[in-house]
Amino acid sequence: MFGPTPCRDIGLVAGFELREMRRSRRALAVVALYLMVAAFLAFVFVRVLEQAQTVVNNPVALMTGTNGPGPGGPRGRGGPVFAPSPADKPSQGLLFSRRSPFRAVLRNQVSDDATMDFLVVQPPISLYYLLTSFMFVPFLIMITAAETVAQEHQTRGVRFVAMRTGRAEFVLGKVLGQGLLVALVTLLAGLMCLAIAAWNLADFAWGPALSSLLLFWPRVVVYAVPFVGLASLCSMNTSSAMSARASALLGLGALWLTHQAPALYADSSLAPVFNALDYLSPYAYQDELWRPLWNEVGTPMLLLVWLGVVYVGVGLFFYRRRDL
């Protein structure tokens, strides 16, 4: 399956993949999509902080139909009592105040005090970036990276590539190119979140935010590795870009259901089987990536990389017999 110079061929295919995406404007579209999603989510974060600050300044502001003065309601009733001026900017510190509901939710999700102490000193916008990346990056990978191999089969361009290198080098080069692009766009998405936070938040500081982003960004990249592998697995075994995206989204749903099954069937006799299958899902390692020390997150990160290798290996097992 491999040729005489596999590493060289993989690098050449990865470089060609990135250059082709840049030439066809696909890379620009992928960058624009990630930045648009990041900007939208960052503005949602700012909006939530604005509403929280309104409640802190005046809890009556959320009440409607009261006898207090306020515009917008009939006979001067039903409007908010307090409305911040445009110059007022929300503060991230509201989320980690002593009686904050967010702090209570975080306490319920985090099992040990060391992780809790680590998270409460991080800029909340960085924690929000990590959380939303875990939620949305897998979906974005499925709709942007799943076509990489299938498109070559759709256009029959794979026949010309197969004359110059092996199938494994071709696939691994494609996977490497998509992985490098995902690493770039997730970093740009994080910078977009920080830029919007700097524009809209009163207590934003670039130094702690950048250091926190660089702390969490590698975890996002490693978490994305198995999803890139899943996208390539689906792409290797389909013949069109649309079918590759559809099968990738179905695979993503299957991974999510695999992770949810142990909780749904905890009292069933099949619980040990579902618990074992859960280790094949990247979602099973998500909680471990919040821990503070690299020696604590190192093992789950290695397992995530190994999952990506397994997914690509399964795809290559079937792809080696496919008629080009």
Number of C-alpha atoms within 10 A of each C-alpha: 10 13 14 9 11 18 13 13 21 23 18 16 22 24 16 15 21 19 14 13 19 13 11 11 12 14 20 12 14 20 18 15 16 23 21 14 18 25 21 14 16 25 16 12 19 21 14 13 20 21 14 18 20 19 15 12 13 14 14 15 20 14 13 15 12 16 12 16 15 19 13 11 14 10 10 14 17 20 21 22 19 16 13 12 7 6 7 13 17 23 18 21 16 19 18 18 12 11 10 14 13 14 17 13 10 15 14 11 11 15 10 11 10 12 15 19 11 13 19 16 11 15 22 20 24 26 18 16 26 19 14 15 23 17 12 13 19 21 16 19 25 26 18 20 28 34 26 23 27 24 20 20 20 14 11 13 13 17 12 10 14 13 9 11 19 19 20 21 24 23 24 23 24 24 27 21 24 27 21 13 19 25 17 13 19 23 21 17 23 27 20 21 25 25 15 18 26 16 11 19 19 15 13 21 13 13 9 14 22 16 14 18 23 14 14 19 20 15 20 23 22 20 27 25 28 25 30 26 29 31 34 30 30 27 32 26 19 22 19 19 21 16 17 28 23 17 20 27 22 14 18 19 13 13 21 16 15 22 21 16 18 20 12 12 14 13 9 11 9 12 16 13 12 20 19 12 16 21 16 20 21 25 19 19 19 17 12 14 21 20 17 16 12 11 9 13 17 14 14 21 24 13 18 26 19 15 21 25 17 17 21 24 16 14 21 21 12 12 19 14 8 10 5 13
